[in-house]
């Protein structure tokens, strides 16, 4: 299973990426984190007039697995990011 980030999902929803294999098959093989779900819903609520976008996002979220970003995930993320920064693999803020 592949976990997509918010930007990737946004491109899929806006039909900017090719849908190969068929989207119904592809949706069974991907997931997003609860953080991405929150960001998508936030973006949708910022644009209250965008009813079509609302429907697309809600349908997409209902079609895929949502994986919790819990404390263990946060700890692992923080450790990996700190290690990568020390190695010069990610830009500093």
C-alpha positions in Angstrom: 0.0 0.0 0.0 1.3 3.5 -0.8 0.6 6.5 1.4 0.0 9.7 -0.6 0.5 13.2 0.8 -1.9 16.1 0.5 -0.3 17.6 -2.6 -0.5 14.3 -4.5 -4.1 13.8 -3.6 -4.9 17.4 -4.6 -3.5 16.6 -8.0 -5.4 13.4 -8.3 -8.7 15.1 -7.3 -8.1 17.9 -9.8 -7.4 15.3 -12.5 -3.9 16.5 -13.1 -2.4 13.0 -13.0 -3.1 10.2 -15.4 -5.6 7.6 -14.1 -3.6 4.5 -15.0 -4.5 1.8 -13.8 -8.2 2.5 -13.6 -8.9 4.7 -10.6 -11.1 2.1 -8.8 -8.1 -0.3 -8.9 -5.6 2.3 -7.8 -7.7 3.5 -4.9 -7.5 0.0 -3.4 -3.7 0.4 -3.2 -3.3 3.8 -1.6 -4.0 5.4 1.7 -3.6 8.9 3.3 -2.8 9.9 6.8 -5.2 11.6 9.1 -3.0 14.7 8.7 -3.6 14.7 5.0 -7.3 14.2 5.5 -7.4 17.2 7.9 -5.5 19.3 5.4 -7.9 18.3 2.5 -11.0 19.1 4.6 -9.5 22.4 5.7 -8.8 23.4 2.1 -12.3 22.4 1.2 -13.8 24.5 4.1 -11.7 27.5 3.1 -13.6 27.5 -0.2 -17.1 27.2 1.0 -18.5 28.1 -2.4 -16.8 25.1 -4.1 -19.5 22.5 -3.8 -18.0 20.4 -6.6 -14.7 20.3 -4.9 -16.4 19.4 -1.6 -18.1 16.4 -3.3 -14.9 15.2 -5.0 -12.9 15.4 -1.7 -15.6 13.6 0.3 -15.9 10.9 -2.3 -12.2 10.4 -2.5 -11.8 10.2 1.2 -14.6 7.7 1.5 -12.9 5.5 -1.2 -9.5 5.0 0.4 -7.9 3.9 3.6 -7.1 6.6 6.2 -4.2 5.7 8.5 -3.9 7.4 11.9 -0.8 9.5 12.5 -0.4 8.6 16.2 2.2 9.3 18.8 4.4 6.4 17.6 4.3 7.7 14.0 5.1 11.2 15.2 8.1 10.0 17.2 9.4 8.0 14.2 8.9 11.0 11.9 10.7 13.3 14.2 13.7 10.9 14.6 13.9 10.3 10.9 13.7 14.0 10.0 16.3 14.9 12.6 18.7 12.2 11.2 18.1 13.5 7.7 18.8 17.1 8.7 22.0 16.1 10.4 23.0 14.3 7.1 22.1 17.4 5.1 19.3 15.6 3.3 16.5 18.1 3.9 16.6 21.9 3.9 16.6 23.8 7.2 13.7 26.1 8.1 
